[in-house]
Amino acid sequence: MSCPVSPVLASPVNPHDHHSHSGGVCPVTGNAHSFCPPQPGDIRSPCPALNTLANHGFLPRNGKNIGVFDIIKGLREGYKLSAVLAYFLAFSGVLLLAQFRHMSLADLARHNLVEHDASLFHLDAHNEDEYAPTSANDTLLKVTLEEGGRYRCGRMTLEDVANIRVKREAESRPLDGVHAEIARGEMATAIGILGGRNAATEGLDMDVLRLWVEQERLPDGWKPDHTQGLYKTYKMTAVLRERMKAMKKGEMPNILEDDTGSVESAKTK
C-alpha cells in the first residue's frame, strides 16, 4: 500500500559560509526564529526537541549558558507547552542533572541522567562512556521510520511507538523505571506537539518526524495549533505504558516481532 506524500516545506539552508553564534545570537537571522544549523563552536545535546529550539533561536543558538528559565521560555514559545508542563520538564531535567545554575546542551548527554539507553534515534553510550552520542544514528532513524506507520499510513502513532519501544528495549540494556518513563514521555510529547491537536489518535506525519530528528528543524511556516498540557501528555504516555506492559506480558502481540535486523546493523555504524 502506498501512502500519499504530504509536502514538508524545508527551504534549502544557506549558512552564509561559516559564522559565529557567540553570545547565542545568529548574525544572519537576527532575532527571528528562522532555521540556522549549528555553526563551528556550537554545542548540541541528544535531545532533538532542545536542539531544534536552539537551531530556531528559541534557546541560545550556541547551546551554551542556558538557565532553567531559558528552557521554560523556549518550550513555551517554540512548542506552546503549558506553563505547568514546561516547568515540570525543565525542573525535572535540572534535578536529574543536579546542575542548578547555567548549563550547556552538551550536559544533557551525560549518560543515564536525563539521557538513556534504548533510544529510538541514538545509539547507546558505549561501555563506560560518561557521555552518549549527540547525533541521531542514520540506521536507527531509518529503521524507526520503517517500523512506524502500521496503523495510519504515513503517520507515527502512539500504537507504533509502543511496538517500537518494546522491540528496542529488548535489544538494549535494561531501563530502570525512571528512564523507561522518560523514554515514553519523550515520544508522547513529541507526537503531541508536532502532530497537532488530534495527535493522540491520528499520530504525527512521518516526514515531519524525519525532518525534526534528522535536521533538528521545524517545517517552514510551522506553528503549534494547540497548547500541549501536562494532563494530555500524561494520558498519551499512559497509552504507551499500558500497551507496552500488555505486550511484555504476552497479553497483546507486537506486530514487529517478525521484523529483524533493526538495531544490530546500527551498532556497527
Secondary structure, 3 states (H helix, E strand, C coil): CCCCCCCCCCCCCCCCCCCCCHHHCECCCECCCCCCCCCCCCCCCCCHHHHHHHHCCCCCCCCCCECHHHHHHHHHHHHCECHHHHHHHHHHHHHHHCCCCCECHHHHHECCCCCCCCCCCCCCCCCCCCECCCCCCHHHHHHHHHHCCCCECCEECHHHHHHHHHHHHHHCCCCCHHHHHHHHHHHHHHHHHHCCCCHHHHCEEHHHHHHHHHCCCCCCCCCCCCCECHHHHHHHHHHHHHHHHHHHCCCCCCCCCCCCCCCCCHHHC
